Amino acid sequence: MLHWIFRIVKADPAGRYGEEWSLRDVRVSLQMLIPKVLRGLYLRLFLKSSRGLVLRGRDVKIFNKSYVSVGRNFNLDDGCEVNGLSRNGLVFGDNVTIGKWALVRPTNQYGGTVGEGLRVGNDSNIGPYCYRGCSGQIDIGSNVMMSPRVSIYAENHNFGETDRPMKNQGVTRQFVKIEDDCWIAANSVILAGVTVGEGSIVAAGSVVTKDVPPFSIVAGNPATVIKKRQ
């Protein structure tokens, strides 16, 4: 019976398990996925909306679930943390993954001003150990690849007054946008007010402080255009 089930799975028209996958390999994969599916079924009861399968890994922390909307095949990997509390909510498209130990935080869980929120398009991912400080609005397009430890900040601390601590001077929130089909490589930092144009690549370890033109490759600190893809 199990052998028959595995053969059906391998014949999946989506092509998730190709010819290189043996039936044993498929079985191991399913053994890992089934607990995530069961945890996801329970999580769906509390989300604002969900259009399909939700996968929830181990030790996932998700707060204020009623602000979170997800599409099909939404995957929360082990140990990630998501706080939904935000003015515009958190909206995830189809086939979106939040990687292991990533953090999405529009608002401090222990009080303070409510943040703006986050939108992620279809077929995009937030890599392992990434940070999304979406107190200002962050929009991520479709088919965006984010490698591990990418940080995006949509606010800056005010520091104009020298007679009181900077942490008491508040913040200035700004919009951050990453357009479709971008690749943000490992350990990059994208700062408030920046738009990364369609089809662009941000090289590993870059600090992006200003807009990136479409189909550009940028690198360095501060990041500058080193090549055009077109």
C-alpha positions as CSV (number, residue, x, y, z in Angstrom):
1,M,0.0,0.0,0.0
2,L,2.7,2.5,1.0
3,H,4.7,1.5,-2.1
4,W,1.6,2.5,-4.2
5,I,1.2,5.8,-2.4
6,F,4.9,6.7,-3.0
7,R,4.5,5.9,-6.7
8,I,1.5,8.3,-6.9
9,V,3.5,11.0,-5.2
10,K,6.4,10.6,-7.6
11,A,4.0,11.0,-10.5
12,D,3.0,14.4,-9.1
13,P,2.5,16.7,-12.2
14,A,4.2,19.5,-10.4
15,G,7.4,17.6,-10.8
16,R,8.5,17.9,-7.1
17,Y,10.0,14.4,-7.1
18,G,11.9,13.7,-10.4
19,E,13.5,10.6,-11.7
20,E,16.5,11.1,-9.5
21,W,14.4,10.5,-6.4
22,S,14.1,6.9,-5.4
23,L,11.0,5.7,-3.6
24,R,13.0,5.5,-0.4
25,D,14.1,9.2,-0.8
26,V,10.5,10.2,-1.3
27,R,9.4,8.3,1.8
28,V,12.1,10.1,3.9
29,S,10.9,13.5,2.5
30,L,7.2,12.7,3.3
31,Q,8.2,11.6,6.8
32,M,9.6,15.1,7.4
33,L,6.7,16.9,5.7
34,I,3.8,15.2,7.4
35,P,4.4,16.6,10.9
36,K,4.7,20.1,9.4
37,V,1.4,19.7,7.5
38,L,-0.4,18.7,10.7
39,R,1.0,21.6,12.6
40,G,0.1,23.9,9.7
41,L,-3.5,22.6,9.7
42,Y,-3.9,23.8,13.3
43,L,-2.2,27.1,12.5
44,R,-4.6,27.9,9.7
45,L,-7.5,28.1,12.1
46,F,-6.1,31.3,13.6
47,L,-4.8,33.1,10.5
48,K,-6.6,36.0,8.9
49,S,-6.8,34.0,5.6
50,S,-5.1,31.0,4.0
51,R,-5.7,29.8,0.4
52,G,-3.9,26.4,0.7
53,L,-1.3,24.2,2.4
54,V,0.6,25.6,5.4
55,L,3.7,23.9,6.7
56,R,4.9,24.8,10.2
57,G,8.3,23.5,11.4
58,R,9.4,22.9,15.0
59,D,9.8,25.7,17.5
60,V,8.1,28.3,15.3
61,K,6.8,31.3,17.1
62,I,4.0,33.3,15.5
63,F,2.2,36.0,17.4
64,N,-0.9,38.0,16.5
65,K,-1.9,35.5,13.8
66,S,-5.1,37.3,12.9
67,Y,-3.0,39.9,11.0
68,V,-1.4,37.3,8.8
69,S,-2.7,36.3,5.3
70,V,-1.0,33.5,3.4
71,G,-1.3,31.9,-0.1
72,R,-0.8,28.4,-1.2
73,N,2.2,26.3,0.1
74,F,3.3,28.7,2.8
75,N,6.3,27.2,4.7
76,L,7.5,28.3,8.1
77,D,10.9,26.6,8.8
78,D,12.1,25.5,12.2
79,G,12.7,28.2,14.8
80,C,11.5,31.3,12.8
81,E,9.6,34.0,14.6
82,V,6.8,36.1,13.1
83,N,4.9,38.9,14.8
84,G,1.8,39.8,12.8
85,L,0.8,43.0,14.7
86,S,0.9,45.8,12.1
87,R,-1.3,48.4,10.4
88,N,-1.3,46.8,7.0
89,G,-0.8,43.2,8.2
90,L,1.6,40.6,6.8
91,V,0.6,39.3,3.4
92,F,2.4,36.3,1.8
93,G,1.8,35.1,-1.7
94,D,1.9,31.5,-3.0
95,N,5.0,29.3,-2.5
96,V,6.6,31.5,0.1
97,T,9.2,30.2,2.6
98,I,10.4,31.9,5.8
99,G,13.7,30.2,6.6
100,K,15.1,28.7,9.8
101,W,15.5,31.2,12.6
102,A,14.4,34.2,10.5
103,L,12.7,37.1,12.3
104,V,9.8,39.2,11.0
105,R,9.1,42.1,13.4
106,P,6.9,45.1,12.5
107,T,6.1,45.8,16.1
108,N,7.8,45.1,19.4
109,Q,6.0,42.3,21.1
110,Y,6.2,44.1,24.5
111,G,4.6,47.3,23.5
112,G,5.4,50.5,21.6
113,T,4.2,52.0,18.3
114,V,2.5,49.6,15.9
115,G,4.5,49.1,12.6
116,E,3.3,49.2,9.0
117,G,3.7,45.7,7.8
118,L,5.1,43.4,5.1
119,R,4.0,42.0,1.7
120,V,5.8,39.2,-0.1
121,G,4.9,38.1,-3.6
122,N,4.6,34.7,-5.2
123,D,7.5,32.2,-5.3
124,S,9.8,34.4,-3.0
125,N,11.7,33.4,0.1
126,I,13.1,34.9,3.3
127,G,16.3,33.0,3.9
128,P,17.6,31.5,7.2
129,Y,18.6,33.9,9.9
130,C,17.2,36.9,8.0
131,Y,15.7,40.0,9.7
132,R,12.8,42.0,8.5
133,G,12.3,45.2,10.6
134,C,9.0,46.3,8.9
135,S,8.0,49.1,11.3
136,G,7.9,50.9,8.0
137,Q,6.2,49.1,5.0
138,I,8.4,46.5,3.2
139,D,7.2,45.2,-0.2
140,I,9.0,42.2,-1.7
141,G,8.0,41.2,-5.2
142,S,7.6,37.8,-6.9
143,N,10.5,35.4,-7.6
144,V,12.8,37.1,-5.2
145,M,15.6,35.0,-3.7
146,M,17.1,36.0,-0.4
147,S,20.1,34.2,1.0
148,P,20.9,33.6,4.7
149,R,21.4,36.6,7.0
150,V,19.9,39.3,4.8
151,S,18.6,42.2,6.9
152,I,16.1,44.9,5.8
153,Y,15.3,47.9,7.9
154,A,12.4,50.3,7.2
155,E,13.2,52.8,9.8
156,N,16.1,55.0,11.1
157,H,16.6,56.2,14.7
158,N,16.5,60.0,15.1
159,F,19.7,61.5,16.5
160,G,19.4,65.3,16.0
161,E,19.4,66.2,19.7
162,T,22.5,65.7,21.7
163,D,21.0,66.5,25.1
164,R,19.0,63.3,25.4
165,P,19.6,59.6,24.5
166,M,19.0,58.7,20.9
167,K,16.8,55.8,21.9
168,N,14.3,58.4,23.3
169,Q,14.2,60.5,20.1
170,G,11.9,58.1,18.2
171,V,12.3,56.8,14.6
172,T,11.6,57.9,11.1
173,R,9.8,55.2,9.1
174,Q,10.4,54.8,5.4
175,F,9.2,52.4,2.6
176,V,11.5,49.6,1.3
177,K,10.7,47.9,-2.0
178,I,12.4,45.0,-3.7
179,E,10.9,44.5,-7.1
180,D,10.4,41.2,-9.0
181,D,13.1,38.7,-9.9
182,C,15.9,40.0,-7.6
183,W,18.6,38.0,-5.9
184,I,19.8,39.4,-2.5
185,A,22.9,37.5,-1.5
186,A,24.1,36.5,1.9
187,N,24.9,39.0,4.7
188,S,23.5,41.9,2.7
189,V,21.9,44.9,4.5
190,I,19.2,47.0,2.8
191,L,18.4,50.3,4.6
192,A,15.3,52.4,4.9
193,G,14.0,54.3,1.9
194,V,15.6,52.0,-0.8
195,T,14.1,50.5,-3.9
196,V,15.9,47.6,-5.5
197,G,14.9,47.6,-9.1
198,E,13.5,44.6,-11.0
199,G,16.0,41.8,-12.0
200,S,18.8,43.2,-9.8
201,I,21.5,41.3,-7.9
202,V,22.9,42.5,-4.5
203,A,26.3,40.9,-4.0
204,A,27.1,39.2,-0.7
205,G,28.0,41.5,2.2
206,S,26.7,44.7,0.5
207,V,25.1,47.6,2.3
208,V,22.5,49.2,0.1
209,T,21.9,52.8,1.0
210,K,20.3,54.2,-2.2
211,D,18.1,53.0,-5.0
212,V,19.3,50.2,-7.3
213,P,18.4,50.6,-11.0
214,P,16.7,47.7,-12.6
215,F,18.8,44.8,-13.9
216,S,21.9,46.0,-12.1
217,I,24.5,44.2,-10.0
218,V,25.6,46.1,-7.0
219,A,28.4,45.4,-4.4
220,G,30.3,47.0,-1.6
221,N,29.7,49.3,1.4
222,P,28.0,51.5,0.4
223,A,26.8,49.4,-2.6
224,T,27.5,50.8,-6.1
225,V,26.7,49.5,-9.5
226,I,29.5,47.3,-10.8
227,K,27.7,45.8,-13.8
228,K,24.4,45.8,-15.8
229,R,22.7,42.5,-16.7
230,Q,21.2,43.9,-19.9
